[in-house]
Amino acid sequence: MIRKQAVHGGEKGHPSRRRALKLVAGAGLIGAGVLRPRPARAATKLRVLTYFFAEPSQGGIFQAAATGLYEKAGLDVEIKQGGPQINGMMLLAGGEADIFMASGIAVLNSIERNVPVIAVAAPQQFDLQAIVTRPDIGSIGDLKGRRILVTAGGRAGYWLWLKQRYGFTEEQVAPYTGNFQPFVQDPTIAVGGIATSEPYLARQAGVDVKYFLLAKQGYPPYGGPLVAMKSYVESNRDVVARFVQATLEGWKSFLSSTAPALALIQRMNPRADDGWMAYSIATLKELNVIGDGDAATAGIGTMSEERWRQLADFMVQVQLIKPTTDWKSAYTNEFVKDLRITL
C-alpha cells in the first residue's frame, strides 16, 4: 500500500520553474510531497530525496516503490520530492535524508568543503542538461554573443562549462525562472533546461524548437547520481546494497512497463500531465540515458574513473575545486559491480 503525505494539488499541466518555485514557497515543507510504501512486515527505513518534483527521469525509484521491489528487499522507503529552493546536499549532510539524487558537481563541491559524501550508483549515464533554441541554430557555438537564459543553479555549473568551451561571456547570460515569454518573443534567445522537460514546455507555449544535449558536446557529469554520506554507507552497507539493487531493477522494469511508476508520480505531482510524461519517457528511451555507455556491458548504475576525472579536471579549470581535491573518493562501484543489470 502506498501512503501519500503532504501532496499539494493544483491545475493540470507540468509546472514552469517559476510556478514550481511558488509551489514550494507556499508549501513551507522539505518537499512538495512524500510517498512512502508501507511494508507488510518490519523493514529498514530509508529516506530518499529526489532532485526536483516527481517526474519520469526519476522513474526507477518510483517503479521500485510501486512494484514492491523495495518491500521485497526489506526496505521501508520514504520518497521526498526536491524542488528549486531545496538544497538537497545540505539536507543530506544534516541527516534529513539518507540518499539524495544529486549532481556530480555538487558531489565534488561537497568534498572540496570537507563534507564526506559518496555516489553509490549513477542510473543516468549522462546529464540531461540541454540548450533549447530555434530550429535555425546549427550549433551551440552559433550562440556566441546571443542572450541565453540560465537558472541560478546552472550559472554555478553547466554555464561555466559553456563559457570555457565556447567562449561565451557573462554579458550573454540572463536569469531563467521558468518564464518562457522572453524566449517566445525573441527568436534570438536560447534557454538552458532539461531535455525531458523544457523542449516540451516550449512547444506547449507555441514555439518550434530544437535542443542541444550538452553531454553530446562533451559535458562530463553523470545525471542524478545516488549519493549518501560516507558515514551512513560505512554503517549500513547491506541496506545501501539492497537499495541500489532494488532501484536498478526498478529502472529496468520502468523502461519495460512505465504505468506503475507514472501512477505514483502523478499522485505525488498532480501537475505532471500525460502529454509531458509521454514526451519525457520517449526522450529517455530515445537518448538511451539509462543503458548507454559503460552501462551496456557493466550494468545500469556503473561509473568510471575516467568520467569522474573529466569532471574534476573541468572543475579545477574553472576554479570550483582545487587540484588537490580527492575526487577519487567521490564514488564507488562497490554496490553495482556484481549486479550487471542490463537493459
C-alpha positions in Angstrom: 0.0 0.0 0.0 1.3 3.5 -0.9 0.6 6.3 1.6 0.7 9.8 0.3 1.6 12.7 2.6 1.7 16.5 2.2 0.9 16.5 -1.6 -0.3 19.8 -2.9 -2.8 19.8 -5.7 -3.1 22.4 -8.4 -4.0 23.0 -12.0 -3.2 20.3 -14.5 0.0 20.6 -16.7 3.6 20.4 -15.7 4.7 23.4 -13.7 7.1 26.0 -15.1 10.2 26.6 -13.0 8.5 29.8 -11.7 5.3 28.1 -10.8 7.3 25.3 -9.2 9.1 27.9 -7.1 5.8 29.3 -5.9 4.5 25.9 -5.0 7.4 25.2 -2.8 7.4 28.6 -1.2 3.8 28.2 -0.4 4.2 24.7 1.0 6.9 25.6 3.5 7.9 21.9 3.6 11.1 20.0 2.8 9.4 18.8 -0.4 6.1 19.2 -2.2 5.1 15.7 -1.2 6.1 12.3 0.3 5.4 8.8 -0.9 6.1 6.0 1.4 5.3 2.4 0.9 4.0 0.7 4.0 5.5 -2.8 4.1 3.6 -5.7 5.4 6.5 -6.7 7.7 9.1 -4.9 9.7 11.7 -3.3 7.4 14.6 -1.0 7.4 13.6 2.6 6.9 15.3 4.6 4.2 14.7 8.2 3.2 15.3 9.2 -0.4 15.2 12.8 -1.7 14.8 13.5 -5.4 16.5 16.4 -7.1 13.2 18.1 -8.3 9.5 17.4 -8.3 8.4 13.9 -9.2 9.0 13.2 -12.8 9.8 10.3 -15.2 13.6 11.0 -15.1 13.3 9.6 -11.5 11.3 6.6 -12.7 13.3 3.8 -11.4 12.8 4.9 -7.8 9.0 5.2 -8.2 8.8 1.9 -10.1 10.7 0.1 -7.3 8.2 1.5 -4.8 5.1 0.8 -6.9 6.0 -2.8 -7.8 7.1 -3.8 -4.3 10.8 -4.2 -5.1 11.8 -2.2 -2.1 9.5 -4.1 0.2 10.9 -7.4 -1.2 14.4 -6.1 -0.3 13.2 -5.5 3.3 13.2 -1.7 2.9 10.6 0.9 4.0 11.5 3.6 1.6 10.1 7.1 2.0 10.4 9.3 -1.1 10.6 13.0 -0.7 10.4 15.5 -3.5 13.1 18.1 -4.1 12.5 21.5 -5.6 14.1 24.7 -6.8 14.5 26.1 -3.3 15.7 22.9 -1.7 19.4 22.3 -1.0 19.5 18.6 -1.1 23.1 18.2 -0.2 22.6 20.3 2.9 19.6 18.2 3.9 21.7 15.0 3.3 24.6 16.4 5.4 22.1 17.4 8.1 20.6 14.0 8.4 17.2 14.8 6.8 17.7 12.2 4.0 19.7 9.0 3.7 20.0 9.1 -0.1 19.9 12.1 -2.4 19.7 12.2 -6.2 22.5 14.8 -6.5 24.7 16.1 -9.3 28.4 15.3 -9.9 29.3 18.9 -9.5 27.6 19.1 -6.1 29.4 15.9 -5.0 32.8 17.3 -5.8 31.9 20.7 -4.3 30.9 18.9 -1.1 34.2 17.0 -0.9 36.1 20.3 -1.5 34.3 21.7 1.6 35.2 18.6 3.6 31.6 17.2 3.5 32.2 13.4 3.1 29.7 12.3 0.6 29.9 9.4 -1.9 28.0 8.4 -5.0 26.9 4.7 -4.8 25.3 4.4 -8.3 24.6 6.6 -11.4 21.4 5.3 -13.1 21.6 8.1 -15.7 24.8 7.6 -17.7 24.9 11.3 -18.7 23.4 14.6 -17.6 20.1 15.6 -19.3 21.1 19.3 -19.4 20.4 20.9 -22.7 20.3 24.2 -24.5 17.0 24.9 -26.3 17.0 27.1 -29.4 15.0 27.9 -32.5 15.4 25.3 -35.3 17.7 27.6 -37.4 20.6 27.4 -34.9 23.2 25.0 -36.3 25.4 24.5 -33.2 25.9 25.7 -29.7 28.8 27.8 -31.0 26.4 29.8 -33.1 25.0 31.3 -29.8 28.1 33.3 -29.2 27.0 36.9 -28.5 23.3 35.9 -28.1 21.4 36.0 -24.9 21.0 32.7 -23.0 18.5 32.2 -20.1 20.1 30.2 -17.3 18.9 29.3 -13.8 20.8 30.3 -10.7 22.0 26.8 -10.2 23.0 26.5 -13.8 25.3 29.5 -13.6 27.3 27.7 -11.0 27.5 24.6 -13.1 27.0 24.0 -16.8 27.2 27.7 -17.7 30.9 27.7 -16.5 31.4 24.8 -18.9 29.8 26.6 -21.8 32.0 29.7 -21.2 35.1 27.6 -21.1 34.2 25.5 -24.2 32.6 28.1 -26.5 34.0 31.4 -25.2 30.7 32.7 -24.0 30.7 35.8 -21.8 28.8 37.0 -18.7 27.2 39.7 -20.8 25.2 37.0 -22.6 23.6 35.3 -19.6 20.2 36.3 -18.2 18.1 34.8 -15.4 15.8 31.9 -16.2 13.0 31.4 -13.7 10.7 29.2 -15.8 9.2 32.2 -17.6 9.2 31.4 -21.4 8.0 34.8 -22.5 11.4 36.3 -23.4 12.2 33.1 -25.4 8.8 33.2 -27.1 9.0 36.8 -28.0 12.7 37.0 -29.1 13.8 34.2 -31.6 17.5 35.1 -31.0 17.3 34.0 -27.3 18.2 30.4 -26.1 17.3 28.8 -22.8 19.0 26.2 -20.7 16.9 23.4 -19.5 16.4 19.6 -19.3 16.0 17.5 -22.4 13.0 15.7 -20.9 11.2 18.9 -20.0 12.0 22.4 -21.5 11.6 21.4 -25.2 8.1 20.1 -24.4 7.2 23.1 -22.4 8.4 25.5 -25.1 6.3 23.7 -27.8 3.3 23.9 -25.5 3.9 27.7 -25.5 3.7 27.6 -29.3 7.4 27.8 -30.2 9.0 25.4 -32.6 12.4 24.4 -31.1 15.3 22.1 -31.1 17.8 21.3 -28.3 21.4 20.5 -28.0 22.2 17.9 -25.3 25.4 19.1 -23.6 26.5 15.5 -22.9 26.9 15.0 -26.7 29.2 18.0 -26.7 31.4 16.6 -24.0 29.8 17.8 -20.8 31.1 15.1 -18.4 28.8 14.6 -15.4 26.6 11.7 -14.7 22.9 12.5 -14.3 21.4 12.3 -10.8 23.9 10.0 -9.1 22.6 8.4 -5.9 24.6 9.9 -3.1 24.9 9.2 0.6 27.1 10.4 3.5 30.1 8.1 3.8 29.4 7.5 7.4 25.9 6.2 6.5 27.4 3.9 3.9 30.0 2.5 6.3 27.4 1.8 8.9 24.7 0.5 6.6 26.4 -1.3 3.7 23.8 -4.1 3.5 21.0 -1.5 3.4 22.7 0.5 0.7 23.3 -2.7 -1.3 19.7 -3.7 -1.1 18.5 -0.2 -2.0 20.8 0.1 -5.0 19.9 -3.3 -6.4 16.1 -2.7 -6.0 16.4 0.8 -7.6 18.4 -0.5 -10.6 15.9 -3.3 -11.0 13.2 -0.6 -10.8 14.8 1.2 -13.7 14.9 -2.0 -15.8 11.2 -2.6 -15.0 10.2 1.0 -15.6 11.6 1.1 -19.1 9.6 -2.1 -19.9 6.3 -1.0 -18.3 6.0 2.6 -17.1 2.4 2.5 -15.8 3.1 1.7 -12.1 5.7 4.4 -11.6 3.7 7.0 -13.5 0.6 6.5 -11.3 2.7 7.3 -8.3 4.4 10.2 -9.9 1.0 11.8 -10.7 -0.2 11.2 -7.2 2.8 13.0 -5.8 2.9 15.7 -8.5 -0.6 16.2 -9.9 0.7 18.7 -12.4 2.7 16.1 -14.3 0.2 15.8 -17.2 0.0 12.8 -19.5 1.5 14.6 -22.5 4.6 15.8 -20.7 5.2 12.4 -19.1 4.8 10.6 -22.5 7.3 13.1 -24.0 9.8 12.6 -21.1 9.7 8.8 -21.4 10.1 8.9 -25.2 13.1 11.1 -24.7 14.7 8.9 -22.1 14.3 5.9 -24.4 15.5 7.8 -27.5 18.6 9.0 -25.8 19.2 5.7 -24.0 20.1 7.6 -20.9 20.0 4.5 -18.6 21.6 1.9 -20.8 24.2 3.9 -22.7 28.0 3.9 -22.3 29.5 1.6 -19.7 26.1 0.5 -18.5 25.7 -1.5 -21.7 28.3 -4.0 -20.6 29.0 -3.3 -16.9 25.3 -2.8 -16.0 22.9 0.0 -15.0 24.3 2.4 -12.5 28.0 1.8 -13.1 30.5 4.7 -13.0 34.1 5.1 -14.4 37.2 6.7 -13.1 37.7 8.5 -16.4 34.3 10.2 -16.3 34.9 11.5 -12.8 38.4 12.5 -13.8 37.0 14.6 -16.7 34.5 16.3 -14.3 37.3 17.0 -11.8 39.5 18.4 -14.5 36.8 20.8 -15.7 36.0 21.9 -12.1 39.7 22.6 -11.4 40.0 24.6 -14.7 37.1 26.8 -13.7 38.3 27.0 -10.1 35.4 25.3 -8.5 37.7 22.9 -6.7 41.4 22.7 -6.0 43.8 20.4 -7.9 44.4 18.6 -4.6 40.7 17.7 -4.1 40.4 13.9 -3.6 37.9 13.4 -6.5 38.5 9.6 -6.5 36.7 9.4 -3.2 33.6 10.8 -4.8 32.2 7.5 -6.0 32.2 3.7 -5.5 31.2 0.8 -7.7 31.0 -1.5 -4.7 27.3 -1.8 -4.9 26.8 -2.2 -8.7 29.9 -4.1 -9.9 28.4 -7.6 -9.3 24.8 -6.8 -10.3 25.4 -6.3 -14.0 21.7 -5.4 -14.6 21.4 -4.5 -18.3 18.5 -3.4 -20.5 
